[in-house]
Amino acid sequence: MEITTKLCAIVIAVTSLALAPSLIVINSADAATHYCTDYKGKSQNWINGCQNGWYDHNHCYPYDPDGESNAFYSGYKVGWKKGHCK
């Protein structure tokens, strides 16, 4: 019985260590896509700006909303606030 308990503890520990990296790593591109498209009533131009802002901030690019319209710029600003330079 003692061996079974120790074996279960080892299996749980190994499984936890194997799964830990996948739980910690966040796929930012997917998160940006879902986060930006969850805003209802926003134009595609706004969504593109949001995704670009998030991407730029995650890659430590300078704040540069190069869009041609106010919708892109306002979306970029929202996306920039969600990104994190690492």
Summary of the structure (lengths in Angstrom):
residues: 86
radius of gyration: 20.4
end to end distance: 48.1
largest distance: 70.2
contacts: 233
relative contact order: 0.15
helix: 71%
strand: 0%
